[in-house]
Amino acid sequence: MSDDSTSGAHRPLVGRANFLLSQLGFHIAQTFAARLAPLGIAPNHFGLLMHLGHGEGSTQQQLADVLGIHRKVMVGLLDDLEERGLVERRRHPHDRRAHAVHLTDAARELLPRASRVADQHEDEILAPLDAAEREQLVAVLQRLAEHSGNLAGVHPGLSQAAARSRRPVDPSDMPDA
C-alpha cells in the first residue's frame, strides 16, 4: 500500500514546480506572441531571425542543423519569412546547389524593435525579482534546460510552430498584453 503523503497525491498544484513552470510558460508564450503580433511576426520567426542575425549567410541546411529541426520545416519557415519580405535566399557562393539565407533591410529594421519587445516582456515577467535573483533564476533554468536535453538557445516548439505561423495573424484573436 502506498503512502499518499509521500507520493504527493495531496500536494497542491501551487506547490509543484512542474505545474508552475508550465503555467508560467503558457502565460509567457501567449503574451509574447501577442506582443510580437503587431510587428507581423510570431515567436518562431523571432527566434529564426535572431539566429540569422548572428549567422547571416548560413545555408538552409546549416540553419536546420543548428536549430535541430527538419529541413522541410526550415524551408516552410523561410518561405514564410520570405513572403513577409524579411529574408532572401541567394545562391551560396561556394555551393551552387545550396541557398544562403540573408536578412533583408526590413528584417534589419524589425529585429531591434522585436528585441526591445522581448526585453520589455522579460523585464515585466521578472519585475518581482532583483538583479541577483534574476541571475540565479536564469542559471537554474539553464541547468534544467540542459538536463532535459534541450539545445541551448533553441525553443523546442520551433518545428511545431512553423505550420501555425503560416496562418495570417489576427490581432483581435490575441489576448491583451
Contacts in CASP RR format, 6 or more apart in sequence:
PFRMAT RR
TARGET T0000
AUTHOR 0000-0000-0000
METHOD contacts of the structure
MODEL  1
MSDDSTSGAHRPLVGRANFLLSQLGFHIAQTFAARLAPLGIAPNHFGLLM
HLGHGEGSTQQQLADVLGIHRKVMVGLLDDLEERGLVERRRHPHDRRAHA
VHLTDAARELLPRASRVADQHEDEILAPLDAAEREQLVAVLQRLAEHSGN
LAGVHPGLSQAAARSRRPVDPSDMPDA
4 10 0 8 1.000
13 19 0 8 1.000
14 20 0 8 1.000
24 125 0 8 1.000
28 121 0 8 1.000
28 125 0 8 1.000
29 43 0 8 1.000
30 175 0 8 1.000
31 121 0 8 1.000
31 175 0 8 1.000
31 177 0 8 1.000
32 43 0 8 1.000
32 117 0 8 1.000
32 118 0 8 1.000
32 121 0 8 1.000
33 42 0 8 1.000
33 43 0 8 1.000
33 174 0 8 1.000
34 171 0 8 1.000
34 174 0 8 1.000
34 175 0 8 1.000
34 176 0 8 1.000
34 177 0 8 1.000
35 117 0 8 1.000
35 120 0 8 1.000
35 121 0 8 1.000
35 177 0 8 1.000
36 42 0 8 1.000
36 43 0 8 1.000
36 45 0 8 1.000
36 46 0 8 1.000
36 114 0 8 1.000
36 117 0 8 1.000
37 169 0 8 1.000
37 171 0 8 1.000
37 174 0 8 1.000
38 171 0 8 1.000
39 110 0 8 1.000
39 113 0 8 1.000
39 114 0 8 1.000
39 117 0 8 1.000
40 84 0 8 1.000
40 169 0 8 1.000
41 49 0 8 1.000
41 84 0 8 1.000
41 86 0 8 1.000
41 110 0 8 1.000
41 114 0 8 1.000
42 161 0 8 1.000
42 164 0 8 1.000
42 165 0 8 1.000
42 169 0 8 1.000
43 155 0 8 1.000
43 161 0 8 1.000
44 77 0 8 1.000
44 155 0 8 1.000
44 157 0 8 1.000
44 158 0 8 1.000
44 161 0 8 1.000
44 162 0 8 1.000
44 165 0 8 1.000
45 77 0 8 1.000
45 80 0 8 1.000
45 81 0 8 1.000
45 84 0 8 1.000
45 86 0 8 1.000
45 165 0 8 1.000
46 114 0 8 1.000
46 118 0 8 1.000
47 155 0 8 1.000
47 158 0 8 1.000
48 63 0 8 1.000
48 67 0 8 1.000
48 77 0 8 1.000
48 78 0 8 1.000
48 81 0 8 1.000
48 158 0 8 1.000
49 81 0 8 1.000
49 86 0 8 1.000
49 87 0 8 1.000
49 103 0 8 1.000
49 107 0 8 1.000
49 110 0 8 1.000
49 111 0 8 1.000
49 114 0 8 1.000
50 111 0 8 1.000
50 115 0 8 1.000
51 63 0 8 1.000
51 66 0 8 1.000
51 67 0 8 1.000
52 58 0 8 1.000
52 63 0 8 1.000
52 87 0 8 1.000
52 101 0 8 1.000
52 102 0 8 1.000
52 103 0 8 1.000
52 107 0 8 1.000
53 103 0 8 1.000
53 111 0 8 1.000
56 101 0 8 1.000
56 102 0 8 1.000
56 103 0 8 1.000
57 100 0 8 1.000
57 101 0 8 1.000
57 102 0 8 1.000
58 66 0 8 1.000
58 100 0 8 1.000
58 101 0 8 1.000
59 92 0 8 1.000
59 95 0 8 1.000
59 98 0 8 1.000
59 99 0 8 1.000
59 100 0 8 1.000
59 101 0 8 1.000
60 71 0 8 1.000
60 74 0 8 1.000
60 75 0 8 1.000
60 78 0 8 1.000
60 89 0 8 1.000
60 98 0 8 1.000
60 99 0 8 1.000
60 101 0 8 1.000
61 71 0 8 1.000
61 74 0 8 1.000
61 98 0 8 1.000
63 74 0 8 1.000
63 78 0 8 1.000
63 101 0 8 1.000
64 70 0 8 1.000
64 71 0 8 1.000
64 73 0 8 1.000
64 74 0 8 1.000
66 154 0 8 1.000
67 74 0 8 1.000
67 151 0 8 1.000
67 154 0 8 1.000
67 158 0 8 1.000
68 151 0 8 1.000
68 154 0 8 1.000
68 159 0 8 1.000
69 158 0 8 1.000
69 159 0 8 1.000
69 162 0 8 1.000
70 159 0 8 1.000
73 158 0 8 1.000
73 159 0 8 1.000
73 162 0 8 1.000
76 162 0 8 1.000
76 166 0 8 1.000
77 158 0 8 1.000
77 162 0 8 1.000
77 165 0 8 1.000
78 87 0 8 1.000
78 89 0 8 1.000
78 101 0 8 1.000
80 162 0 8 1.000
80 165 0 8 1.000
80 166 0 8 1.000
81 87 0 8 1.000
81 107 0 8 1.000
82 88 0 8 1.000
82 89 0 8 1.000
85 104 0 8 1.000
85 106 0 8 1.000
85 107 0 8 1.000
86 103 0 8 1.000
86 104 0 8 1.000
86 106 0 8 1.000
86 107 0 8 1.000
86 110 0 8 1.000
87 101 0 8 1.000
87 102 0 8 1.000
87 103 0 8 1.000
87 104 0 8 1.000
87 107 0 8 1.000
88 101 0 8 1.000
88 102 0 8 1.000
88 104 0 8 1.000
89 99 0 8 1.000
89 100 0 8 1.000
89 101 0 8 1.000
89 102 0 8 1.000
90 99 0 8 1.000
90 100 0 8 1.000
90 102 0 8 1.000
91 98 0 8 1.000
91 99 0 8 1.000
91 100 0 8 1.000
92 98 0 8 1.000
92 99 0 8 1.000
92 100 0 8 1.000
93 100 0 8 1.000
103 111 0 8 1.000
121 177 0 8 1.000
126 134 0 8 1.000
126 137 0 8 1.000
129 137 0 8 1.000
142 152 0 8 1.000
145 152 0 8 1.000
146 152 0 8 1.000
150 156 0 8 1.000
155 161 0 8 1.000
END
